[in-house]
Amino acid sequence: MSEYKDIGERFGLTRGTANHQLTVKREDGLYRHLRFENPGHGSFGAFELITWPYNLVAKTGWTFHFDIDATEDIFEVFRRTAFPGEINPSYWQEKVRAGRDEIEGYDPDVFERTVKDHVVQAIRGGQAPRGLGRAVTREIFEWGDIVHEVGARAELGSFTYDGWTFGDTWEWNFSAYTPGFLHTCCAIRHGIDLYDAARERVAA
C-alpha cells in the first residue's frame, strides 16, 4: 500500500478508525452483515461490509458492489490479491459492478504533473521558447481555472506563448483513483483483517 500511504494512514490511524470494533449483525455462512465502528465516535469512520456468495457490498460513506464469478467467498479475493495490510485497487476495481463512476476522477495533481513533464521535455528537446516554464506556471497553475477537468483542458487549449502551444492534448489522461474508492479499499482490507482476527480468537 506504499503508493497509497496517505489514504491508508488517513483511514487507519485517525482517531475515528484506529479503534474499530466489529459487530456481527448477521453471519449465516457466506451471508454476512458486519459493522465496524469506534464506539467513542458514533458513526464517524464507521463502515459496513455485506456479503453473499460471489458478492460484497461495502458501505463506507461511498457504496461499491463487488462481484466475481470464480470465488464463492469474495473475502478470499481480497485476502489473496494483496499483502496483509495493503490494498490492490488496480485489480479490485475490475470487480466493481455498481459504483464504477466513482472509481476514478479528475485529479489536479495528475494534471499538473503531466503538464510539467510535457514542458520539461519540450525545453530539453530545444523546442520551447525561453521563459516557457514561467509562463505556464503563471498562466495555468497560478491564474488558470484548473480545479475541474473542463477548465483544465480549456486552459491547455487556449495557452500560447511566443508561438508555442500544447498542441493536441485530448488523449492526455488526468484521472486517478478517487479518495472514496481508495478509502473503501482500505476499509475492506481493514474489515477483513479484523474479522479474521476475531475468528481466530474464537477458535483459540
Summary of the structure (lengths in Angstrom):
residues: 204
radius of gyration: 22.1
end to end distance: 29.8
largest distance: 73.5
contacts: 557
relative contact order: 0.16
helix: 46%
strand: 21%
